[in-house]
Structures are given as structure tokens and as C-alpha cells.
Amino acid sequence: MRSATAFAPATVANVAVGFDILGFAIESVGDVVTVSVTDDGSVRINEILDETGGPASLDVPLDAERNAATVGLVKLREDLRLDFGFQVGLRKGIALGSGMGGSAASAVGGLIAANSLLETPLSREALMKYALLGEQAASGASHPDNIAPCLLGGMTLVLSGEPFRYVSLPVPEEILAVIIHPRIRLDTRRARAILKADVSLANHVRQSASLAGFISGCFTRDVEMIGQSLDDFLIEPQRAPLIPGFAEVKAAALQQGALGASISGSGPSVFALVTSEQTAARVRDAMESAFRAQGVTEVDSWISPVNRQGARIVG
């Protein structure tokens, strides 16, 4: 039986200023997906494990046409008229409802592994539309801000979905991300449902200026401008009440020298950007302490550079 295993990294979406269009991949944490070729023409899930390697007790569908890891494979097989099927094993390293791109990682990991088994593999850009099907199945919306950096690596700014167009932003080498995940679940559907459809003209202008400043800071490697631009006037104020202690955690990060801090994806994870390992350690400790002071006692944390490779074959 031919098989391949892919690692698909966690991601930080929105990055404060780019709701649904901006995101970056991180190191160390992600999903691992093994895909095997079968001769029966079906797509099926063989097993779902947690980060320890034991059976995962997850509230996810096992139906291949509804699971993020496999729904794209079903469509891929149909479009390419393959005469074989896929068996999928998923090891979840990203907690569901964490705001770290768990459904995107499952979708991308499955496609990267399966694509490597094709006689003529597709380009990563061509896999985008199939990966978005997984995001649609998991969260009810095919937003690309997690999918694109997971699939392509780096910091990605998505300009359009159909046709898929994106820009890879050159992040200064010294920038590190601190990600804090309080062990509470906040489903993307719920976090999107509270958002208002309309925004004020004043906030639109302020947000546009922040996004423009962030992009400019990346291309000119102006770290100070990047920090000054990490202000979210649209989404963060609406989602902050869903995260216990968010204001205190953000304030703690800034007090310890973070360039900026905001919600990772739809939350409840929170990220901060810093420019040194020393600052990263201080910011991580301060953010963890702030969460615990607000009664959130179980938290996970990571310090990571931007993952410039994205999903990759590991076996």
C-alpha cells in the first residue's frame, strides 16, 4: 500500500489588521495526516488520534464528505477521475476551537499527503480550492486566512479567492510570535455569528490605514511601523468579550515589550509579536500569568518564528 504522511502547521489568522485575508504559519505545533492509496475507489477515515497518539475524543464527523481532512480529497478524486481511493489517518496536534487553524491544517495535511501520491502532482496553488472545501465543512465559511499560510508557508495576504491570488509578505527575520492558548473551546461559527455586518466609516478608514501600515512595514522591514500598525478597530472589540481576561492578557504582553498583540483567528488563543528571544520569554510568562489571574488556569504556549515552508511531507 502506497502512503505518505504530511505535517500541516498551526496558523495565526487575521493578524489583527487583516480579517479573513491575512495569516501566518508557525513552527512546532500542527496536525499530522497520513494518506494511503486504496483500490476500492472510496475516501474514508481510518483513525483520528490526539497529540499523545491515543484515540481522540473529538466532536468531529467521520463521514468523509463532512470531515475537513477528507472533503477536499473527495472532490479532488472526482475532478481528476482517479481510479483509486484514499484512506486517511489523522493525528490532531491542534486543539479544536483554539483559533490556531485546526480545520485548515487537517484539510491541507490531507491534500499535501495525497498530492504526493499522484502520478502528476498539482501545484500548491491548484490545491487551494480543495483545501477551502475543508474549511467550509468545518466552519461554514471558506475563508483563506488559515488555509493560505498553512499551504504556502510564511505570511500571506490573500487578494482574491476565485481566481486565487495572494502576496507573500517578507516578514523581518527578527520577529517572533508568542502564542498562548487557554484550554477553552471557541468554535469559529459562534465567533463569526456575533460579528456585525456593517462598520462605521471612521473605523473602516482606521483599519485600512493599519493594514496598509503593516504591509508597508513588512516590505520595508520597519519593525516600529509593524508594531504601530497592529491595531484592530473592527473585529477584536467584538470578540474580546468571548475570551476571559483578554484585555489583561493583551496589556501584559504590551507591558513586557511586545510590538503588538491580538486574537489569533477567532480565538480564544492570543498572539503577540516580539523581536527577541528574551522579550518573547517575558511576554509569554506575563500573558500566561494574566490568564491565570483571571481564572484560566490551563494554558499552552509557544514561541515561534514565522514558518516559511508551510505543510510538508514528513514520511
MIMAR-993755 format. One record per residue (C-alpha): residue number from 1; residue in one letter; x, y, z. Coordinates in nm, 4 decimals, decimal comma. Layout:
% residues N
+-----+------+----------+----------+----------+
: pos : code :        X :        Y :        Z :
+-----+------+----------+----------+----------+
: NUM :    a :        X :        Y :        Z :
...
+-----+------+----------+----------+----------+
//
This chain:
% residues 315
+-----+------+----------+----------+----------+
: pos : code :        X :        Y :        Z :
+-----+------+----------+----------+----------+
:   1 :    m :   0,0000 :   0,0000 :   0,0000 :
:   2 :    r :   0,1471 :   0,3367 :  -0,1037 :
:   3 :    s :   0,1179 :   0,6032 :   0,1635 :
:   4 :    a :   0,2538 :   0,9440 :   0,2622 :
:   5 :    t :   0,2476 :   1,1474 :   0,5816 :
:   6 :    a :   0,2302 :   1,5276 :   0,5925 :
:   7 :    f :   0,2765 :   1,7788 :   0,8729 :
:   8 :    a :   0,0500 :   2,0843 :   0,8447 :
:   9 :    p :   0,1362 :   2,3744 :   1,0773 :
:  10 :    a :  -0,0875 :   2,5777 :   1,3018 :
:  11 :    t :  -0,1558 :   2,9309 :   1,1856 :
:  12 :    v :  -0,2398 :   3,2743 :   1,3209 :
:  13 :    a :  -0,5150 :   3,4278 :   1,1088 :
:  14 :    n :  -0,6313 :   3,7884 :   1,0762 :
:  15 :    v :  -0,3082 :   3,9147 :   1,2419 :
:  16 :    a :  -0,5212 :   4,1920 :   1,3965 :
:  17 :    v :  -0,5494 :   4,4064 :   1,0831 :
:  18 :    g :  -0,6392 :   4,1603 :   0,8028 :
:  19 :    f :  -0,9694 :   3,9939 :   0,8838 :
:  20 :    d :  -1,0185 :   3,6882 :   0,6588 :
:  21 :    i :  -0,7262 :   3,7808 :   0,4287 :
:  22 :    l :  -0,4040 :   3,7788 :   0,6358 :
:  23 :    g :  -0,2301 :   3,4988 :   0,8242 :
:  24 :    f :   0,1000 :   3,3329 :   0,9027 :
:  25 :    a :   0,2186 :   2,9815 :   0,9810 :
:  26 :    i :   0,4117 :   2,8858 :   1,2950 :
:  27 :    e :   0,6564 :   2,6104 :   1,3838 :
:  28 :    s :   0,6360 :   2,3108 :   1,6190 :
:  29 :    v :   0,2610 :   2,2598 :   1,6510 :
:  30 :    g :   0,0333 :   2,1198 :   1,3831 :
:  31 :    d :  -0,1652 :   1,8234 :   1,2538 :
:  32 :    v :  -0,0111 :   1,5087 :   1,1048 :
:  33 :    v :  -0,2089 :   1,3369 :   0,8305 :
:  34 :    t :  -0,1273 :   1,0006 :   0,6726 :
:  35 :    v :  -0,2944 :   0,9147 :   0,3422 :
:  36 :    s :  -0,2796 :   0,5697 :   0,1827 :
:  37 :    v :  -0,3888 :   0,4674 :  -0,1652 :
:  38 :    t :  -0,6658 :   0,2062 :  -0,1782 :
:  39 :    d :  -0,8029 :   0,0199 :  -0,4757 :
:  40 :    d :  -1,1698 :   0,0352 :  -0,3819 :
:  41 :    g :  -1,2288 :   0,3907 :  -0,5056 :
:  42 :    s :  -1,3582 :   0,5280 :  -0,1752 :
:  43 :    v :  -1,2330 :   0,8027 :   0,0559 :
:  44 :    r :  -1,2539 :   0,7056 :   0,4213 :
:  45 :    i :  -1,1124 :   0,7962 :   0,7601 :
:  46 :    n :  -0,9248 :   0,5142 :   0,9270 :
:  47 :    e :  -0,8467 :   0,6748 :   1,2638 :
:  48 :    i :  -0,8284 :   1,0058 :   1,4477 :
:  49 :    l :  -0,5685 :   1,0327 :   1,7244 :
:  50 :    d :  -0,4874 :   1,3080 :   1,9733 :
:  51 :    e :  -0,1437 :   1,4637 :   2,0285 :
:  52 :    t :  -0,0407 :   1,1758 :   2,2561 :
:  53 :    g :  -0,1140 :   0,9145 :   1,9904 :
:  54 :    g :  -0,4221 :   0,7822 :   2,1676 :
:  55 :    p :  -0,7767 :   0,7728 :   2,0291 :
:  56 :    a :  -0,9113 :   1,1265 :   2,0102 :
:  57 :    s :  -1,2400 :   1,2066 :   2,1803 :
:  58 :    l :  -1,3348 :   1,4765 :   1,9328 :
:  59 :    d :  -1,6721 :   1,6049 :   1,8245 :
:  60 :    v :  -1,5923 :   1,5727 :   1,4530 :
:  61 :    p :  -1,7748 :   1,3836 :   1,1780 :
:  62 :    l :  -1,6231 :   1,0620 :   1,0458 :
:  63 :    d :  -1,8148 :   1,0945 :   0,7204 :
:  64 :    a :  -1,5538 :   1,1692 :   0,4507 :
:  65 :    e :  -1,7808 :   1,4224 :   0,2804 :
:  66 :    r :  -1,8156 :   1,6262 :   0,6016 :
:  67 :    n :  -1,4710 :   1,5995 :   0,7651 :
:  68 :    a :  -1,2219 :   1,8810 :   0,6947 :
:  69 :    a :  -0,9398 :   1,6341 :   0,6295 :
:  70 :    t :  -1,1242 :   1,4420 :   0,3600 :
:  71 :    v :  -1,3926 :   1,6529 :   0,1912 :
:  72 :    g :  -1,1317 :   1,8087 :  -0,0381 :
:  73 :    l :  -0,9973 :   1,4645 :  -0,1249 :
:  74 :    v :  -1,3432 :   1,3517 :  -0,2343 :
:  75 :    k :  -1,3658 :   1,6431 :  -0,4787 :
:  76 :    l :  -1,0039 :   1,6026 :  -0,5906 :
:  77 :    r :  -1,0637 :   1,2380 :  -0,6760 :
:  78 :    e :  -1,3781 :   1,3258 :  -0,8711 :
:  79 :    d :  -1,2132 :   1,6061 :  -1,0686 :
:  80 :    l :  -0,9055 :   1,4026 :  -1,1590 :
:  81 :    r :  -1,1147 :   1,0896 :  -1,2286 :
:  82 :    l :  -0,8805 :   0,8758 :  -1,0235 :
:  83 :    d :  -0,9276 :   0,5010 :  -1,0367 :
:  84 :    f :  -0,8170 :   0,4596 :  -0,6757 :
:  85 :    g :  -0,9259 :   0,5892 :  -0,3373 :
:  86 :    f :  -0,7707 :   0,7241 :  -0,0194 :
:  87 :    q :  -0,7589 :   0,6045 :   0,3394 :
:  88 :    v :  -0,6820 :   0,8790 :   0,5900 :
:  89 :    g :  -0,5354 :   0,8704 :   0,9390 :
:  90 :    l :  -0,5361 :   1,1974 :   1,1316 :
:  91 :    r :  -0,3314 :   1,2927 :   1,4356 :
:  92 :    k :  -0,4634 :   1,6173 :   1,5826 :
:  93 :    g :  -0,1928 :   1,8361 :   1,7299 :
:  94 :    i :  -0,4098 :   2,1483 :   1,7188 :
:  95 :    a :  -0,6998 :   2,1700 :   1,9605 :
:  96 :    l :  -1,0422 :   2,2187 :   1,8051 :
:  97 :    g :  -1,1861 :   2,5651 :   1,8538 :
:  98 :    s :  -0,8468 :   2,7055 :   1,9519 :
:  99 :    g :  -0,8188 :   2,9805 :   1,6900 :
: 100 :    m :  -0,4995 :   2,8233 :   1,5557 :
: 101 :    g :  -0,6260 :   2,6882 :   1,2247 :
: 102 :    g :  -0,7024 :   2,3307 :   1,3258 :
: 103 :    s :  -0,9528 :   2,2608 :   1,0483 :
: 104 :    a :  -0,7255 :   2,4255 :   0,7904 :
: 105 :    a :  -0,4314 :   2,2102 :   0,8992 :
: 106 :    s :  -0,6364 :   1,8909 :   0,8673 :
: 107 :    a :  -0,7569 :   1,9915 :   0,5207 :
: 108 :    v :  -0,4141 :   2,0965 :   0,3969 :
: 109 :    g :  -0,2345 :   1,7992 :   0,5502 :
: 110 :    g :  -0,4636 :   1,5526 :   0,3778 :
: 111 :    l :  -0,4207 :   1,7199 :   0,0409 :
: 112 :    i :  -0,0426 :   1,7548 :   0,0634 :
: 113 :    a :  -0,0070 :   1,3868 :   0,1517 :
: 114 :    a :  -0,2488 :   1,2696 :  -0,1193 :
: 115 :    n :  -0,0996 :   1,5014 :  -0,3817 :
: 116 :    s :   0,2434 :   1,3463 :  -0,3300 :
: 117 :    l :   0,0958 :   1,0095 :  -0,4268 :
: 118 :    l :  -0,0357 :   1,1288 :  -0,7642 :
: 119 :    e :   0,1484 :   1,0428 :  -1,0831 :
: 120 :    t :   0,1353 :   1,4119 :  -1,1756 :
: 121 :    p :   0,1043 :   1,6192 :  -0,8563 :
: 122 :    l :  -0,0825 :   1,9502 :  -0,8686 :
: 123 :    s :   0,0749 :   2,2814 :  -0,7738 :
: 124 :    r :   0,0081 :   2,4080 :  -0,4244 :
: 125 :    e :  -0,1921 :   2,6957 :  -0,5678 :
: 126 :    a :  -0,4126 :   2,4435 :  -0,7507 :
: 127 :    l :  -0,4794 :   2,2641 :  -0,4198 :
: 128 :    m :  -0,6203 :   2,5826 :  -0,2681 :
: 129 :    k :  -0,9786 :   2,5329 :  -0,3865 :
: 130 :    y :  -0,9865 :   2,1808 :  -0,2440 :
: 131 :    a :  -0,8454 :   2,2929 :   0,0913 :
: 132 :    l :  -1,1124 :   2,5633 :   0,1147 :
: 133 :    l :  -1,3785 :   2,2914 :   0,0946 :
: 134 :    g :  -1,2423 :   2,1549 :   0,4213 :
: 135 :    e :  -1,2655 :   2,4944 :   0,5863 :
: 136 :    q :  -1,6208 :   2,5348 :   0,4586 :
: 137 :    a :  -1,7185 :   2,1974 :   0,6016 :
: 138 :    a :  -1,5675 :   2,2747 :   0,9421 :
: 139 :    s :  -1,6651 :   2,6356 :   0,9996 :
: 140 :    g :  -1,9369 :   2,7158 :   0,7491 :
: 141 :    a :  -1,7226 :   2,9710 :   0,5618 :
: 142 :    s :  -1,4431 :   2,9175 :   0,3091 :
: 143 :    h :  -1,2137 :   3,1923 :   0,4365 :
: 144 :    p :  -0,8496 :   3,1551 :   0,3237 :
: 145 :    d :  -0,6586 :   3,3300 :   0,6037 :
: 146 :    n :  -0,5625 :   2,9999 :   0,7732 :
: 147 :    i :  -0,5535 :   2,7841 :   0,4604 :
: 148 :    a :  -0,3136 :   3,0011 :   0,2594 :
: 149 :    p :  -0,0255 :   3,0231 :   0,5111 :
: 150 :    c :  -0,0660 :   2,6577 :   0,6099 :
: 151 :    l :  -0,0476 :   2,5509 :   0,2459 :
: 152 :    l :   0,2101 :   2,8008 :   0,1210 :
: 153 :    g :   0,4061 :   2,8999 :   0,4316 :
: 154 :    g :   0,5079 :   3,2439 :   0,5511 :
: 155 :    m :   0,2853 :   3,5473 :   0,5953 :
: 156 :    t :   0,0242 :   3,5526 :   0,3215 :
: 157 :    l :  -0,2127 :   3,8270 :   0,2107 :
: 158 :    v :  -0,4972 :   3,6822 :   0,0019 :
: 159 :    l :  -0,6222 :   3,9226 :  -0,2639 :
: 160 :    s :  -0,8966 :   3,7055 :  -0,4126 :
: 161 :    g :  -1,0294 :   3,3558 :  -0,3847 :
: 162 :    e :  -1,1549 :   3,2990 :  -0,7388 :
: 163 :    p :  -0,9179 :   3,3208 :  -0,9109 :
: 164 :    f :  -0,6798 :   3,2593 :  -0,6217 :
: 165 :    r :  -0,4353 :   3,5480 :  -0,5908 :
: 166 :    y :  -0,2081 :   3,6182 :  -0,2985 :
: 167 :    v :   0,1045 :   3,8077 :  -0,1917 :
: 168 :    s :   0,3729 :   3,6624 :   0,0340 :
: 169 :    l :   0,4816 :   3,9335 :   0,2767 :
: 170 :    p :   0,8537 :   3,9469 :   0,3696 :
: 171 :    v :   0,8493 :   3,9364 :   0,7496 :
: 172 :    p :   1,1661 :   4,0739 :   0,9174 :
: 173 :    e :   1,3859 :   3,7869 :   1,0370 :
: 174 :    e :   1,3978 :   3,9043 :   1,3980 :
: 175 :    i :   1,0226 :   3,8868 :   1,4506 :
: 176 :    l :   0,8956 :   3,6007 :   1,6664 :
: 177 :    a :   0,5405 :   3,5099 :   1,7589 :
: 178 :    v :   0,4227 :   3,4223 :   2,1079 :
: 179 :    i :   0,1011 :   3,2189 :   2,1029 :
: 180 :    i :  -0,0978 :   3,1491 :   2,4181 :
: 181 :    h :  -0,3830 :   2,9003 :   2,4055 :
: 182 :    p :  -0,6194 :   2,8932 :   2,7020 :
: 183 :    r :  -0,7727 :   2,5480 :   2,7122 :
: 184 :    i :  -1,1249 :   2,6561 :   2,6372 :
: 185 :    r :  -1,3068 :   2,5927 :   2,3119 :
: 186 :    l :  -1,4465 :   2,8739 :   2,0998 :
: 187 :    d :  -1,5971 :   2,7474 :   1,7761 :
: 188 :    t :  -1,5445 :   2,9595 :   1,4667 :
: 189 :    r :  -1,9139 :   2,9501 :   1,3796 :
: 190 :    r :  -2,0014 :   3,1125 :   1,7117 :
: 191 :    a :  -1,7223 :   3,3704 :   1,6863 :
: 192 :    r :  -1,8380 :   3,4686 :   1,3368 :
: 193 :    a :  -2,2060 :   3,4786 :   1,4299 :
: 194 :    i :  -2,1580 :   3,7708 :   1,6695 :
: 195 :    l :  -1,9883 :   3,9951 :   1,4131 :
: 196 :    k :  -2,1808 :   4,2937 :   1,2826 :
: 197 :    a :  -2,2313 :   4,3138 :   0,9080 :
: 198 :    d :  -2,1779 :   4,6906 :   0,8985 :
: 199 :    v :  -1,8867 :   4,9021 :   1,0203 :
: 200 :    s :  -1,8540 :   5,2750 :   1,0650 :
: 201 :    l :  -1,6751 :   5,4778 :   0,8016 :
: 202 :    a :  -1,4306 :   5,6070 :   1,0638 :
: 203 :    n :  -1,3317 :   5,2573 :   1,1734 :
: 204 :    h :  -1,3028 :   5,1433 :   0,8133 :
: 205 :    v :  -1,0549 :   5,4237 :   0,7469 :
: 206 :    r :  -0,8564 :   5,3462 :   1,0621 :
: 207 :    q :  -0,8444 :   4,9748 :   0,9844 :
: 208 :    s :  -0,7390 :   5,0400 :   0,6249 :
: 209 :    a :  -0,4559 :   5,2596 :   0,7483 :
: 210 :    s :  -0,3453 :   4,9897 :   0,9934 :
: 211 :    l :  -0,3410 :   4,7207 :   0,7239 :
: 212 :    a :  -0,1524 :   4,9480 :   0,4846 :
: 213 :    g :   0,0992 :   5,0359 :   0,7544 :
: 214 :    f :   0,1525 :   4,6704 :   0,8433 :
: 215 :    i :   0,2118 :   4,5694 :   0,4809 :
: 216 :    s :   0,4446 :   4,8640 :   0,4278 :
: 217 :    g :   0,6358 :   4,7773 :   0,7454 :
: 218 :    c :   0,6873 :   4,4213 :   0,6212 :
: 219 :    f :   0,8187 :   4,5272 :   0,2811 :
: 220 :    t :   1,0459 :   4,7992 :   0,4231 :
: 221 :    r :   1,1452 :   4,5834 :   0,7235 :
: 222 :    d :   1,0344 :   4,8668 :   0,9506 :
: 223 :    v :   0,9659 :   4,6853 :   1,2775 :
: 224 :    e :   0,8472 :   5,0012 :   1,4502 :
: 225 :    m :   0,5838 :   5,0595 :   1,1812 :
: 226 :    i :   0,4675 :   4,6988 :   1,2079 :
: 227 :    g :   0,4141 :   4,7446 :   1,5811 :
: 228 :    q :   0,2372 :   5,0781 :   1,5410 :
: 229 :    s :   0,0025 :   4,9227 :   1,2854 :
: 230 :    l :  -0,1134 :   4,6214 :   1,4896 :
: 231 :    d :  -0,4424 :   4,7791 :   1,5948 :
: 232 :    d :  -0,7719 :   4,6099 :   1,5153 :
: 233 :    f :  -1,0656 :   4,8508 :   1,5233 :
: 234 :    l :  -1,3218 :   4,6125 :   1,3722 :
: 235 :    i :  -1,3096 :   4,2525 :   1,4951 :
: 236 :    e :  -1,1123 :   4,2477 :   1,8207 :
: 237 :    p :  -1,3573 :   4,4769 :   2,0099 :
: 238 :    q :  -1,6454 :   4,2446 :   1,9177 :
: 239 :    r :  -1,4727 :   3,9156 :   2,0027 :
: 240 :    a :  -1,2782 :   4,0235 :   2,3106 :
: 241 :    p :  -1,5723 :   3,9552 :   2,5499 :
: 242 :    l :  -1,5677 :   3,5883 :   2,4387 :
: 243 :    i :  -1,2158 :   3,5410 :   2,5830 :
: 244 :    p :  -1,1865 :   3,5569 :   2,9646 :
: 245 :    g :  -0,9182 :   3,8068 :   3,0617 :
: 246 :    f :  -0,8320 :   3,9135 :   2,7078 :
: 247 :    a :  -0,7787 :   4,2803 :   2,7952 :
: 248 :    e :  -0,5459 :   4,1898 :   3,0819 :
: 249 :    v :  -0,3519 :   3,9397 :   2,8701 :
: 250 :    k :  -0,3016 :   4,1900 :   2,5890 :
: 251 :    a :  -0,1959 :   4,4614 :   2,8330 :
: 252 :    a :   0,0542 :   4,2226 :   2,9940 :
: 253 :    a :   0,2119 :   4,1489 :   2,6546 :
: 254 :    l :   0,2491 :   4,5167 :   2,5699 :
: 255 :    q :   0,3917 :   4,5992 :   2,9128 :
: 256 :    q :   0,6663 :   4,3411 :   2,8586 :
: 257 :    g :   0,7724 :   4,4870 :   2,5242 :
: 258 :    a :   0,5576 :   4,3168 :   2,2608 :
: 259 :    l :   0,5202 :   4,5056 :   1,9330 :
: 260 :    g :   0,1511 :   4,4275 :   1,9471 :
: 261 :    a :  -0,0966 :   4,1606 :   2,0495 :
: 262 :    s :  -0,4406 :   4,0473 :   1,9416 :
: 263 :    i :  -0,6701 :   3,7482 :   1,8979 :
: 264 :    s :  -0,5405 :   3,4543 :   1,6942 :
: 265 :    g :  -0,8057 :   3,3756 :   1,4366 :
: 266 :    s :  -1,1442 :   3,3598 :   1,6032 :
: 267 :    g :  -0,9892 :   3,2902 :   1,9443 :
: 268 :    p :  -0,9578 :   3,2061 :   2,2253 :
: 269 :    s :  -0,5818 :   3,1895 :   2,1551 :
: 270 :    v :  -0,3954 :   3,5191 :   2,1736 :
: 271 :    f :  -0,0758 :   3,6068 :   1,9888 :
: 272 :    a :   0,1920 :   3,8712 :   2,0333 :
: 273 :    l :   0,4792 :   3,9747 :   1,8050 :
: 274 :    v :   0,8230 :   4,0425 :   1,9528 :
: 275 :    t :   1,1767 :   4,0995 :   1,8264 :
: 276 :    s :   1,3960 :   3,8822 :   2,0507 :
: 277 :    e :   1,4010 :   3,5522 :   2,2391 :
: 278 :    q :   1,4446 :   3,7376 :   2,5682 :
: 279 :    t :   1,1401 :   3,9552 :   2,5106 :
: 280 :    a :   0,9444 :   3,6525 :   2,3906 :
: 281 :    a :   1,0093 :   3,4691 :   2,7173 :
: 282 :    r :   0,8995 :   3,7687 :   2,9268 :
: 283 :    v :   0,5888 :   3,8226 :   2,7165 :
: 284 :    r :   0,4922 :   3,4550 :   2,7296 :
: 285 :    d :   0,5263 :   3,4408 :   3,1103 :
: 286 :    a :   0,3301 :   3,7630 :   3,1535 :
: 287 :    m :   0,0469 :   3,6507 :   2,9265 :
: 288 :    e :   0,0203 :   3,3138 :   3,0975 :
: 289 :    s :   0,0135 :   3,4809 :   3,4397 :
: 290 :    a :  -0,2553 :   3,7229 :   3,3247 :
: 291 :    f :  -0,4770 :   3,4382 :   3,2074 :
: 292 :    r :  -0,4301 :   3,2522 :   3,5363 :
: 293 :    a :  -0,5090 :   3,5664 :   3,7336 :
: 294 :    q :  -0,8434 :   3,5730 :   3,5527 :
: 295 :    g :  -0,9189 :   3,2129 :   3,6498 :
: 296 :    v :  -0,7985 :   3,0436 :   3,3301 :
: 297 :    t :  -0,5542 :   2,8005 :   3,4882 :
: 298 :    e :  -0,4797 :   2,5666 :   3,1973 :
: 299 :    v :  -0,2870 :   2,7290 :   2,9134 :
: 300 :    d :  -0,0447 :   2,6144 :   2,6443 :
: 301 :    s :   0,2160 :   2,8405 :   2,4897 :
: 302 :    w :   0,4630 :   2,8501 :   2,2026 :
: 303 :    i :   0,7365 :   3,0836 :   2,0839 :
: 304 :    s :   0,7930 :   3,0550 :   1,7115 :
: 305 :    p :   0,9385 :   3,2278 :   1,4085 :
: 306 :    v :   0,7169 :   3,2516 :   1,1047 :
: 307 :    n :   0,7119 :   2,9088 :   0,9391 :
: 308 :    r :   0,8185 :   2,9872 :   0,5836 :
: 309 :    q :   0,7743 :   2,6363 :   0,4435 :
: 310 :    g :   0,4152 :   2,5556 :   0,5291 :
: 311 :    a :   0,2864 :   2,2000 :   0,5117 :
: 312 :    r :   0,5435 :   1,9383 :   0,4177 :
: 313 :    i :   0,5873 :   1,5660 :   0,3649 :
: 314 :    v :   0,7485 :   1,4025 :   0,6691 :
: 315 :    g :   0,7182 :   1,0358 :   0,5821 :
+-----+------+----------+----------+----------+
//
